[in-house]
Amino acid sequence: MRTFNSKILLFGEYVLLKGAMGLAIPYPKYQGKLILPNDDTILSHENLESNTILKNLAIHIAHNEKFKYHNNLNQFLKDSLLGLYFESNIPNNYGLGSSGALTAAIYDEYFAKAANKKPDSNKSVKNELSVIESFFHAFSSGTDPLVSLLNIPIIIHAPVKTHNLSFPANIQTFLIDTQKESSTKSFMNIFNDKCEKRTIDIEKLIHLNNQCIIEIIQNELGTFDTLRQFCDLEQKVFVEMFEVPEKLIPIINDLSGKLCIKLCGSGGGGYLLGFSKKQDFNEIDENFKHAGIKCEAIHFTESKLISI
């Protein structure tokens, strides 16, 4: 069975729901795949937990009228009863799309052939993936599993079609481990409440979010200044969602001119996403390591980019 990569939503958290652009990439350092054990396999506690999730997922799909391929559920149900599980090193509740990779694996193995989709039907596939992933979240856009399924960077709500993604050569992007699992249950309500009461400048946030994406796609060397503006505003707007380890706060303050930090997904823990200029990253990394905080560099190579 195929292996499916995790994903990173570089831009678009929350504001995607208000029509802003989004940019998501597959992240191959973390991945997972379905495994159907044989009679000699001894399942671990984690394998058994995963199998229970898949059994419940099969029942969820079977009772969901929005899903089109109920006739193809039999094999999935049968395999789940035979011990099917998802083996993965993607950290759960960390913003890297663990449920999205699992959803992509299920769709690819049991429903993709039945769907018989044409190459230009990514929006339709995205909707079908969202129905499956809604088992894990009250709401799913389907973006996370689509990135894992296609294993290609995706740009959402782009004003123009673009076909390639590189990254400004002078910018280093990295993950920061908050050392706490993310909990997102109330954050969407907080965001919606802020928008309804107009306590945040949502138009400015959307503008800077979109500007960051455009400058990255255009490979502009002045992108860091825009990133800094966006990160500063996001931290003010989404103060409840930022979970920064206390021992990291003085380091961030000392290096404030050399790095900027934003959410990586919904926030509340998991990973944060950092940006710096390339020449400053080693210093940042050393300071984080000294504080016992994992700082994980993300390396980009030019790749195909699809628009949905």
C-alpha positions as CSV (number, residue, x, y, z in Angstrom):
1,M,0.0,0.0,0.0
2,R,1.1,3.5,-0.8
3,T,2.9,5.8,1.7
4,F,1.3,9.2,2.3
5,N,3.1,12.3,3.5
6,S,2.1,14.8,6.2
7,K,1.3,18.4,5.2
8,I,2.2,21.9,6.3
9,L,-0.3,24.7,5.8
10,L,2.1,27.6,5.2
11,F,-0.6,30.2,5.0
12,G,-4.4,30.3,5.2
13,E,-5.3,29.1,8.8
14,Y,-8.7,30.4,9.7
15,V,-8.8,33.2,7.0
16,L,-9.3,30.6,4.3
17,L,-12.9,30.4,5.6
18,K,-13.2,34.1,4.7
19,G,-12.0,33.7,1.2
20,A,-8.3,34.3,1.7
21,M,-5.7,32.4,-0.3
22,G,-4.1,29.3,1.1
23,L,-0.8,27.6,0.5
24,A,-0.1,24.0,1.6
25,I,2.8,21.6,0.9
26,P,3.5,17.9,1.5
27,Y,6.1,17.3,4.2
28,P,7.8,13.9,3.6
29,K,9.7,13.8,6.9
30,Y,6.5,12.4,8.5
31,Q,4.4,9.8,6.7
32,G,2.1,6.9,7.1
33,K,0.6,3.9,5.3
34,L,-2.1,1.3,5.7
35,I,-1.1,-2.2,6.8
36,L,-3.2,-5.3,6.6
37,P,-1.6,-7.8,9.1
38,N,-1.3,-11.5,8.3
39,D,-2.1,-14.3,10.7
40,D,1.4,-14.2,12.3
41,T,1.4,-10.4,13.0
42,I,1.3,-9.4,16.6
43,L,-0.4,-6.0,16.9
44,S,0.9,-3.4,19.3
45,H,-1.3,-1.3,21.5
46,E,-1.0,1.5,19.0
47,N,-1.9,-0.8,16.1
48,L,-5.0,-1.9,17.9
49,E,-6.0,1.7,18.7
50,S,-5.6,2.6,15.0
51,N,-7.6,-0.4,14.0
52,T,-10.4,0.6,16.3
53,I,-10.4,4.1,14.7
54,L,-10.6,2.6,11.2
55,K,-13.6,0.4,12.2
56,N,-15.4,3.4,13.5
57,L,-14.4,5.4,10.4
58,A,-15.9,2.7,8.2
59,I,-19.2,2.9,10.2
60,H,-19.1,6.7,9.9
61,I,-18.8,6.5,6.1
62,A,-21.5,3.9,5.8
63,H,-24.0,6.2,7.7
64,N,-23.0,9.4,5.8
65,E,-25.4,10.1,3.0
66,K,-23.1,12.6,1.5
67,F,-20.6,9.9,0.5
68,K,-21.2,8.5,-3.0
69,Y,-19.5,5.2,-2.9
70,H,-21.3,3.1,-0.3
71,N,-21.1,0.1,-2.7
72,N,-17.4,0.0,-2.3
73,L,-17.4,-0.1,1.5
74,N,-17.5,-3.8,1.8
75,Q,-13.8,-4.4,1.3
76,F,-12.9,-1.5,3.7
77,L,-15.2,-3.0,6.4
78,K,-13.8,-6.5,5.8
79,D,-10.2,-5.4,6.1
80,S,-10.9,-3.3,9.2
81,L,-12.3,-6.5,10.8
82,L,-9.1,-8.3,9.8
83,G,-7.0,-5.8,11.7
84,L,-6.2,-3.1,9.2
85,Y,-4.3,-0.2,10.8
86,F,-2.4,3.0,9.8
87,E,1.3,2.9,10.7
88,S,2.5,6.5,10.9
89,N,5.2,8.7,12.5
90,I,3.1,11.8,11.9
91,P,2.6,13.4,15.4
92,N,-1.1,13.6,16.3
93,N,-2.6,17.0,17.2
94,Y,0.5,18.8,16.0
95,G,-0.9,20.6,12.9
96,L,0.8,18.3,10.3
97,G,-2.3,16.6,9.0
98,S,-2.2,13.2,10.6
99,S,-5.9,12.6,9.9
100,G,-5.5,14.0,6.4
101,A,-2.8,11.4,5.5
102,L,-5.0,8.6,6.9
103,T,-8.0,9.9,5.0
104,A,-5.9,10.0,1.8
105,A,-4.8,6.5,2.3
106,I,-8.3,5.2,2.8
107,Y,-9.6,7.1,-0.2
108,D,-6.8,5.9,-2.4
109,E,-7.0,2.2,-1.4
110,Y,-10.8,1.8,-1.4
111,F,-12.6,4.6,-3.3
112,A,-10.3,6.3,-5.8
113,K,-10.8,3.7,-8.6
114,A,-14.6,3.8,-8.1
115,A,-14.5,7.6,-8.3
116,N,-12.7,7.3,-11.7
117,K,-11.9,11.0,-11.6
118,K,-10.5,13.0,-14.4
119,P,-7.3,15.1,-13.9
120,D,-9.2,18.3,-13.6
121,S,-11.6,17.2,-10.9
122,N,-9.5,18.0,-7.8
123,K,-12.3,20.1,-6.3
124,S,-14.7,17.1,-6.5
125,V,-12.1,14.8,-4.9
126,K,-11.4,17.4,-2.2
127,N,-15.1,17.4,-1.3
128,E,-15.2,13.6,-1.1
129,L,-12.1,13.6,1.1
130,S,-13.8,16.2,3.4
131,V,-16.7,13.8,4.0
132,I,-14.3,11.1,5.2
133,E,-12.1,13.5,7.3
134,S,-15.2,15.0,9.0
135,F,-15.0,11.9,11.2
136,F,-12.0,13.4,12.9
137,H,-13.1,17.0,12.9
138,A,-16.5,18.6,13.0
139,F,-15.5,20.4,9.8
140,S,-13.0,19.5,7.1
141,S,-12.3,21.4,4.0
142,G,-10.6,18.4,2.4
143,T,-7.4,20.3,1.8
144,D,-5.1,18.4,4.1
145,P,-6.0,15.0,2.6
146,L,-5.8,16.3,-0.9
147,V,-2.2,17.5,-0.4
148,S,-1.3,14.1,1.0
149,L,-3.2,12.3,-1.8
150,L,-1.6,14.2,-4.7
151,N,1.7,14.8,-2.9
152,I,1.9,18.2,-4.6
153,P,1.8,21.7,-3.2
154,I,-1.6,23.3,-3.5
155,I,-2.6,26.9,-3.7
156,I,-6.2,27.8,-2.9
157,H,-8.3,30.8,-4.1
158,A,-5.4,32.0,-6.2
159,P,-6.3,35.0,-8.5
160,V,-4.2,33.6,-11.3
161,K,-3.2,30.1,-12.4
162,T,0.3,29.2,-11.4
163,H,2.2,26.0,-12.1
164,N,5.4,26.1,-10.1
165,L,6.5,26.7,-6.5
166,S,9.9,27.6,-5.4
167,F,10.9,29.7,-2.3
168,P,12.9,32.9,-1.9
169,A,16.5,31.8,-1.6
170,N,17.2,34.1,1.3
171,I,14.4,32.8,3.5
172,Q,14.6,29.9,5.9
173,T,11.4,28.3,7.1
174,F,11.3,26.0,10.2
175,L,9.0,24.3,12.6
176,I,9.1,25.0,16.3
177,D,7.9,22.3,18.7
178,T,5.7,23.8,21.5
179,Q,6.0,20.4,23.3
180,K,2.2,20.4,23.7
181,E,-0.5,18.7,21.7
182,S,-2.9,21.1,19.9
183,S,-6.5,21.3,21.0
184,T,-8.8,23.2,18.5
185,K,-12.3,22.6,19.7
186,S,-13.1,26.2,20.7
187,F,-10.8,28.1,18.4
188,M,-13.1,28.3,15.5
189,N,-15.8,29.7,17.7
190,I,-13.3,32.3,19.0
191,F,-12.4,33.3,15.5
192,N,-16.0,33.6,14.3
193,D,-16.9,35.7,17.3
194,K,-14.0,38.1,16.7
195,C,-15.1,38.4,13.0
196,E,-18.8,39.0,14.0
197,K,-17.9,41.6,16.6
198,R,-15.3,43.3,14.3
199,T,-12.7,43.1,17.1
200,I,-10.1,42.2,14.5
201,D,-9.0,43.8,11.3
202,I,-9.8,40.8,9.1
203,E,-9.3,42.6,5.9
204,K,-5.8,43.6,6.8
205,L,-5.0,40.0,7.9
206,I,-6.3,38.6,4.7
207,H,-4.4,41.2,2.6
208,L,-1.1,40.3,4.4
209,N,-1.8,36.6,4.2
210,N,-2.3,36.9,0.4
211,Q,0.7,39.1,0.0
212,C,3.0,36.6,1.6
213,I,1.8,33.9,-0.7
214,I,2.1,36.1,-3.8
215,E,5.6,37.2,-2.9
216,I,6.7,33.6,-2.2
217,I,5.3,32.4,-5.5
218,Q,7.0,35.2,-7.3
219,N,10.3,34.4,-5.4
220,E,10.7,38.0,-4.2
221,L,13.8,38.6,-2.0
222,G,12.0,41.2,0.1
223,T,9.5,38.7,1.4
224,F,10.9,38.7,4.9
225,D,9.5,42.2,5.7
226,T,6.0,41.1,4.6
227,L,6.3,37.9,6.6
228,R,7.2,39.9,9.7
229,Q,4.2,42.2,9.3
230,F,1.9,39.3,8.8
231,C,3.3,37.3,11.8
232,D,3.1,40.3,14.1
233,L,-0.5,40.9,13.2
234,E,-1.5,37.3,13.5
235,Q,0.0,37.0,17.0
236,K,-2.2,39.9,18.0
237,V,-5.3,38.7,16.3
238,F,-5.0,35.0,17.4
239,V,-3.4,35.6,20.8
240,E,-5.5,32.8,22.3
241,M,-4.2,30.3,19.8
242,F,-0.5,30.9,20.3
243,E,1.1,28.4,22.7
244,V,4.7,29.4,23.2
245,P,6.9,27.5,25.7
246,E,7.7,29.9,28.5
247,K,11.5,29.2,28.3
248,L,11.4,30.2,24.6
249,I,9.9,33.7,25.2
250,P,13.1,35.5,26.2
251,I,14.9,33.9,23.3
252,I,12.3,35.1,20.9
253,N,12.4,38.6,22.4
254,D,16.2,38.7,22.1
255,L,16.1,37.5,18.4
256,S,13.0,39.5,17.5
257,G,14.8,41.3,14.6
258,K,15.9,38.0,13.1
259,L,12.8,35.8,13.2
260,C,9.1,35.9,13.0
261,I,6.6,33.2,14.1
262,K,3.1,32.3,13.0
263,L,0.6,29.5,13.5
264,C,1.1,26.2,11.8
265,G,-2.5,25.1,11.5
266,S,-5.1,25.9,14.1
267,G,-2.7,26.6,17.0
268,G,-3.2,25.8,20.7
269,G,0.0,23.8,20.7
270,G,1.6,21.5,18.2
271,Y,4.1,23.2,15.9
272,L,4.6,26.9,15.2
273,L,6.0,28.0,11.9
274,G,9.1,30.3,11.9
275,F,10.8,32.4,9.3
276,S,14.2,33.9,9.3
277,K,16.8,35.1,6.8
278,K,19.2,32.2,5.9
279,Q,22.2,33.8,7.5
280,D,20.5,34.0,10.8
281,F,19.0,30.5,11.1
282,N,22.1,28.8,12.7
283,E,22.1,31.3,15.5
284,I,18.3,30.8,16.0
285,D,18.7,27.0,15.9
286,E,21.5,27.0,18.5
287,N,19.5,29.2,20.9
288,F,16.5,27.0,20.6
289,K,18.5,23.8,21.2
290,H,20.2,25.4,24.2
291,A,16.6,25.9,25.6
292,G,15.7,22.3,24.8
293,I,13.2,23.3,22.0
294,K,13.3,21.4,18.7
295,C,13.7,23.7,15.7
296,E,13.2,21.8,12.5
297,A,14.4,23.4,9.2
298,I,12.1,22.9,6.1
299,H,13.9,22.6,2.8
300,F,12.2,23.5,-0.4
301,T,12.9,22.4,-3.9
302,E,11.1,23.8,-6.9
303,S,8.1,21.7,-7.7
304,K,4.8,21.6,-9.5
305,L,2.0,23.6,-7.9
306,I,-1.7,23.1,-8.5
307,S,-4.5,25.6,-8.0
308,I,-7.9,24.7,-6.7
